[in-house]
Amino acid sequence: MNNDLAVHVAHLDGYLSGVVAVDGNIRQYTAEAFVVSGKNNLESPEAMIRDFYAVQTDFQFSSSQKLERGLGDLERQLGGYLIRKPWGLAEQIAQQLVEDRRRFLAFRIMDMIADMAPETRSLRTVYKLEASASGSSAQVTFFCVGINVGFIVLQFNDRSLSLREHNA
């Protein structure tokens, strides 16, 4: 991975982390961005992510789908991962304002991806993977956007379920 791409992905990583922190559950819900690559570009995103995390954990993917409309589907789905319970006061905020903010943030992320990897527009390959780590009931969602060297991965981690089970 070239240094320019690494800097842009690090910026996206910080942006995602900050956006999801606004909900207030900074220990239960997190997001990050990184790049995975394989020995060849024919490898699946599942294999590349398993290799990336191999030392840390054993991921079991419960769902893997190629998004039919690629980047368009990604942009439509991202908002719900970026703002889940806005400012902890969802019932006090007009739902249209929340939806507008979700669309804006998703647009900003898509813009960042297009700037750092213009080939995403021609490759149009996007996967959505659902996973859980062995020994954990945390839910993890990966959006994998195809680039020339592999995938830009947007990862969303929801540990709130495992905390509720632990506290029960």
N, C-alpha and C positions, 0 to 999 in steps of 0.2 A: 504494500500500500504506500502510495506516495505521501510525502509530508503535508502537502496542501490538503489532500483528502482527509488525513488524520486530524488536522486543525479544524476543518469544517465539521467533521463528525463530533469532535470534542465540544464544539460550540452547540451543535444540535443536542448533544447529551445534556449539557448544562441547562439548555432551554427547556427540554422535556422535564427534567428534574424539578426545575422551578415552577413550571406550569402546574404539575400535579401536586406540588406542595401547597398550593393555594387552598386546596380543599381542607387542609389542616391535619390530615392523617399521615404525617411524614414517616412514621414507622410502619404503618400498615399498608400503604400504597405508594409505590415508587415507579419510576420510569427511567429508562436509559437508552442510549443509542451506541452502536458499535458496528464494526465491519467484520464479516467473516469471509474467508476465502478457503478454497480447497486446492487439491493438487491439480484439478482441472475444473473448468466451469460447468461440467456436466453433473457434478455432485449435487445432491438435493440440499436444500437449506437445513433440513433435519440433521443430515450427516455433518454439515459444517458447524451447526450449533452444538451438537453432541461433542465434536472434537474441541470446540472452543471451551466448553465447560467440563471436559472429561476429568480433569483433576479434582474439581470441586464437588460435583454431584452427578447423579445419574438421572437424566431427564427421560420421562416416558411421555411421548406425544399422544394425547387422546384424540386429537383432531388435526388434520392437515388439509388445507384446501388452497387451490390456486384461485385467486380472485379473478372472476371472469372479465370484469371491466378494468382490471389492473389498478392504475393510479386513481382513477375516478372512484372506484369502490373503496380504496384506501382512504381517500379524503372524506368520503361520506361516513366511514366507520370511526375514524380517529376521534372525532369530537366527544363521543361517549366515553372514551378512555382518558381524555384530557381533563374534562370537568365531570365529575361524578355526582358530588353533592356540593354545589357551589357555596363556598364560604361557610359551610355548615348550616346554612339558613335557606335551603331550597324552597320551603313553603312560603317564604317571605319575599321571594324574588320572582318577578314575572317570567314565566317559562320562555316567552319569546326572546327576552334579553339573554337568557342562558343559552338558547339555541344559536342566537346570533354570535355570542362569544365563542361557542364551540366551533362554529363554521370559520370564524376569523382565525382562531388558533390553528385549526387544521390547515387552512390556507397558508398560514405563515410557515408551518412545518413542510408542506409540500413545496413551497417556494424555496426553502433552504435546501431540500433534497435536489430540486431541479438545478440550483446554482452549483452545488458541489459535484453533481454527477449528471450532466446533461444527457447522457446516454439512456437514462431511465425513461425518457419520452419515447425513444425508439424501441427499447427492449420490452417495455410494458409488462414486465414479469413481477407479480406481487403474490406472495404467499401469506396466509394467516395460519399460524400454528398455535395450538393450545397444549399446554404441558403442565405437569406437576413434577416436582423433584421427589425422589425417593425419600421416605421418612418425613414428608411435609405435606400438609393439605393446602399449601399456598397455591393459588391459581396464577399461571403465568401465560401471557399472550405475547406472541412474537409476530410482528409484521416484517416480512423480508422483501426488500425491494431490490430487484436484480440490477447489478452494475457490471461493468466489464471485468472486474477482479473478484466478483462473488456477490455478496448481498450487503446492503445497509440494513441493519436490524434495529427495529424499534421494539423495545421490550417493556411490558407493563406487568408489574408484580403486585398481586393482591393477597396480602397476608391476613386480612381482617377475618376471614373464615377460620384460619388456624388459631387466631387469638380468641375468637368466640368459643371454639371447641375447647381450648385450653382453660379458659375461665369458667366453663360450664361445670 
